[in-house]
């Protein structure tokens, strides 16, 4: 069995006396894709933000690559983790190339290496570099922007990817295509992925394991096959939505 | 004597006063940018300071300019002359610069800031790579307003011996001679238009939304 990359141990987060997440136990192993599935307000995004220290847990512990997030420098931690969000968050004043090379730039890569990396990544996500490098995000379709988001998250070759409804803002056809390509890409690159979604079909398409979150706690953890067989009411309801 | 005759006869003086006027405005707006932009960034990060800092800048804006020049006369190390004018012009320029820096940063899509933090930007990198470039068009609009106001107020600074184009206006008032008044007023108005147009041009150049 491969080593754990992200571990949540009794992890929880409270805000203003309300518990948003936890206590939650979860181990994400190297190369695995774990999908956090749940409706709005179930604590998926908060859980994700605890992993890259955009939030700190108010109880329990979260370890990334064996080290407690409390002992990680947040900036160093985040540079080891690719982060993709629904709105993508591309910088509108930079070109596609400028956006994709951001993390390598922050890490001080030389210009030539950055340029080569951008070209390689754009080709990998299906955007021919000669056609897209110098375009601005405003001139791209939703699907193309998401692809740039994927390229940006992969730019410095982080071992871990956190994705928050990463394909939530595109039409169903583009979405299905992106899911398929993303799945094959992360398998090929052997990334460890935590993917947040409220879409059951997306969870089934991407996951090695599914965690169902309800009110900040996990009500189911298991493989896709186990999810398909499970007869607890919460899982059954979700399955019927698929 | 017409205004043009007066200006031609006194062209060296008109040119010198115009340059002096531009100098007053350039120095004071530069100082106001150096103070106002960091204050705008500070209140964008610490919302608890917004009320006090914007309130103070607002109150200072309401002081009549001639009265402010008068108050500053009594302040040690300021007294009469250009220093007095520069301090007063800085005070008047601060509000639009602080307010527009805050508005510019506040208006940035939260998803962009979230993504930037998520990729491991430090506070300084976030400011330099994301916030200031994205807020730049709005900040420049504030600087433009401040500069145009400063061109106008600087004419009054002649009253406390700071020079500039106001010298002709006050001289004309004393002589009851419209031509002399216009020799100060028309170049001042033209200067305001040039400053406005020039900064507007830079604003457009820096605006990522239109490029």
Contacts between the chains, C-beta under 8 A, distances in Angstrom:
chain1	res1	chain2	res2	distance
A	52	B	118	6.1
A	54	B	114	7.5
A	54	B	117	6.3
A	54	B	118	6.4
A	74	B	120	7.8
A	75	B	120	4.8
A	75	B	121	7.6
A	75	B	122	5.6
A	76	B	120	7.2
A	77	B	120	7.6
A	78	B	117	7.3
A	78	B	118	6.0
A	78	B	119	6.3
A	78	B	120	3.5
A	79	B	119	7.2
A	79	B	120	3.7
A	81	B	118	7.9
A	83	B	115	6.7
A	83	B	118	3.5
A	83	B	119	6.0
A	85	B	111	6.1
A	85	B	114	6.2
A	85	B	115	5.9
A	85	B	118	7.2
A	86	B	111	7.7
A	87	B	109	7.1
A	87	B	111	3.5
A	87	B	115	8.0
A	88	B	111	7.1
A	88	B	115	7.1
A	89	B	109	7.4
A	89	B	111	4.2
A	89	B	112	4.8
A	89	B	113	7.8
A	89	B	114	6.0
A	89	B	115	2.7
A	89	B	116	7.1
A	89	B	118	7.9
A	90	B	112	7.6
A	90	B	115	7.6
A	91	B	112	6.2
A	91	B	116	7.5
A	91	B	129	7.5
A	91	B	130	6.3
A	91	B	134	7.6
A	92	B	112	7.6
A	92	B	134	7.3
A	92	B	208	5.7
A	92	B	209	7.4
A	93	B	133	5.0
A	93	B	134	6.1
A	93	B	208	3.4
A	102	B	119	6.2
A	102	B	129	7.6
A	103	B	119	5.2
A	103	B	120	6.9
A	106	B	119	7.2
A	106	B	120	6.3
A	106	B	121	6.6
A	106	B	125	6.5
A	136	B	208	7.9
A	136	B	211	7.7
A	152	B	119	7.5
A	162	B	118	7.7
